[in-house]
């Protein structure tokens, strides 16, 4: 099985990571794509730049930066 890299980052580079993924903040600090469409989690919830914790592996679906959200994705991959 091929190992895929995992990128870990802290708040000091969060805005660079967000931009490198093609997202930006709208007037409400919610993440939007290049077309202005809201970026949503796997559960179809919008996400703010403060809540951004990364993306699901192999996708551009953002996940929130909180313990329960991160554990949920790593263990089950479900909402």
C-alpha positions in Angstrom: 0.0 0.0 0.0 1.4 3.4 -1.0 1.9 5.8 1.9 0.4 9.2 1.3 2.0 12.3 3.0 0.2 14.1 5.8 0.9 17.7 6.2 0.8 19.2 9.7 0.7 22.9 10.2 0.1 25.5 12.9 -1.7 28.8 13.0 1.3 30.8 11.8 1.0 29.3 8.3 -2.8 28.6 8.2 -3.5 31.5 5.8 -0.8 30.2 3.4 -2.2 26.7 3.5 -5.8 28.0 2.8 -4.6 30.0 -0.2 -2.5 27.1 -1.6 -5.6 25.0 -1.6 -7.4 27.6 -3.7 -9.6 29.0 -0.9 -10.0 32.5 0.3 -12.1 34.2 3.0 -15.4 36.0 2.2 -16.7 39.0 4.2 -17.9 36.7 6.9 -14.5 34.9 7.2 -16.0 31.8 5.7 -13.9 29.9 3.2 -14.9 30.1 -0.5 -13.4 28.7 -3.7 -12.1 30.6 -6.7 -15.7 31.0 -7.9 -17.0 32.4 -4.6 -18.9 29.2 -3.7 -18.8 28.3 0.0 -16.4 25.5 0.9 -18.3 22.9 3.0 -17.2 20.1 5.2 -18.2 16.5 4.5 -21.4 17.2 6.4 -22.2 20.2 4.2 -21.4 22.8 6.9 -19.6 26.0 5.9 -16.3 26.6 7.6 -14.5 29.7 8.7 -10.8 30.3 8.4 -10.5 30.1 12.2 -12.1 26.7 12.2 -10.1 25.3 9.3 -7.9 22.3 10.3 -7.0 20.8 7.0 -8.6 18.8 4.2 -9.7 15.2 3.9 -6.9 13.1 2.4 -7.1 13.0 -1.4 -9.7 15.8 -1.7 -10.2 19.5 -1.1 -13.0 18.9 1.5 -12.1 21.0 4.5 -12.3 19.7 8.1 -12.7 21.7 11.2 -9.8 22.1 13.7 -11.4 20.5 16.8 -10.6 17.2 18.5 -14.0 15.6 17.9 -14.1 16.5 14.2 -10.5 15.3 13.6 -11.0 12.0 15.5 -14.3 11.4 13.7 -12.6 11.6 10.3 -9.5 9.6 11.2 -11.5 6.8 12.8 -14.6 6.5 10.7 -14.5 8.9 7.8 -18.1 9.8 8.5 -20.0 12.9 9.8 
